[in-house]
Amino acid sequence: MRIPRIVPCPSPGASALILALLGAPGPLLAQYADGEAAYAARDWAAARDLWTEEARQGSARAVLGLGNLRDFGLLGPPDPAGAFDLYAQAARLGLPEAAFNVAVMRDSGTGVAMDRRAAAAWYSFAAVAGHARAAYNLGLLHAEGNGLPQNPALAGYWLDAAGPDVPAAAKARDALPEAIVGALTAPDPLGALRVDREGGQGLRVAWASAPTGQNARFVVQVALVAEAGAVPLDDRTINGSATEIDLPKGAEILWRVATVRDGSYAASPWQDMAGDAADRPPSGRLVLETRPGDRRAAALAQRLGPVFGRAGVMVSYREASGDGSEGFVRFGYAPDREFAADIATVVPGVERVDREAAGSAPGEVVVRLVFDGDAASVGGEMNLE
C-alpha cells in the first residue's frame, strides 16, 4: 500500500503559522525584529514588507516566507503559481526547505504542471542538503517507479537517509523487494542546481537509474569550461542518486554521471547546467604524468597537452609517484581500452599499455613520460601536429 507523501512545511516558523490558522492569539507588537517575528504575530502585511526588504538583501528564508504568504492566501486569494516561483528562487539561494516545497508542488501539480521527474530532481536537491522528508518522498518515488525507473536499491538508500526523523521511512524500507541485478546502463540525469552558499557556490546534481545490482556505484564527473577547452574539476563516487560538489563562483561547467560495475561503466552524455547536451563534449580524459626532476619529460608534456586539447580531450598534468623508469599508457575501465590504444599510436615509443583500475576515473587514460639520458621511453621524435 502506498505511503502518503508528506505535505510541505508551511513556513520558517511552522508552529506559529499553525497557531495562527487555528485562531490562537498572537502578540500585538508595534515593531518586529524581522519578517518571521511579524509572521508569528499574524501581522501579514508587516511580514510582507519586512521580508521584501530582507529578500533584497539576499535572505533565502525571506523569499521562502513571501512564498508562504502567497501559498496560503494570507494577503488575498491563494496564488500557488506565484508561490512556486518564490520557492524556486529561495531554493536557488540554497534553502532545502524551499526545494522541498518546489518538489511537492511538482509532485502534486499544485501551481504548476505535474511532473514526477522534476519532482524527483527537486526532492534530490533538498535531500542531498539533509532534508529528511525530501529523502523520504524521493525514496517513495524510486520504490514506486512513478515517473522514474523502479529501483529498490536507490529507494532503500533514500529511505535510510530519511532516518528516525520520518517514522514511516522504516516501514517503507522493510516493504521494499530484493535488489534487482539488471544490465549495466547509463544513469538518466534529472537536473542540476547551482546554489549560493557562504564562501562560494555548490552544484547539486541528481539522476535516476534502472536497477544495476548491489556492486554498482555512481561516479559524477564535473568539468570546468575554459577558453582552451574543458578541464576536470571533480569526480565523486557514491551509492545514491544525488550529490553536491563545490563550485567556483560563476563557473561554467559540464557534468555527467556513470554507473560503474565490475571494471566497466556506462556514462550519460555530457550536459550543461540547463540540461542541454554539451555543444563540444569532451572526447576523453588524459593525464600526462612525469617524474619529479625530469624536466625534459615535463617540457614534452606541456607540448603534448595542447595538441590533445585541440582534439577535445581534457588534459591534466601531475608528478608521478614511485621510481618507475619506464613510460606507459594506462587505463582503468574496459570501455577505455580503445582510447588508450589510440593515445599509444599518437605518442611513439610506448611499449606498455596497461590496465589498472585503482585510482582511475571513467574515461581516463594516464600516460607516463620518462626520459632516460638522451632517449625517451615515451615520446622520442614525433609529429605533434
ABEGO torsion letter per residue (X at the ends): XBBBBBBBBABABAAAAAAAAAGBBBBBBABBABAAAAAAAGBAAAAAAAAAAAAAAGBAAAAAAAAAAAAAGAAEBBBAAAAAAAAAAAAAAGBAAAAAAAAAAAAAGBGBBBBAAAAAAAAAAAAAAGBAAAAAAAAAAAAAGBGBBBBAAAAAAAAAAAEAABAAAAAAAAABBBBBBBBBBBBBBAEBBBBBBBGEBBBBBBBBBBBAEAABBBBBBBBBBBAAEBBBABBBBBABABBBBBBBBGBBBBBBBBBBBGGBBBBBBBBBAAGBBBABBBAEBBBBBBBBGBAAAAAAAAAAAAAAAAAGBBBBBBBBBEABABBBBBBABAAAAAAAAAAAAABBGBABBBBBABGBBBGBBBBBBBBBEABBABGEBBBAX
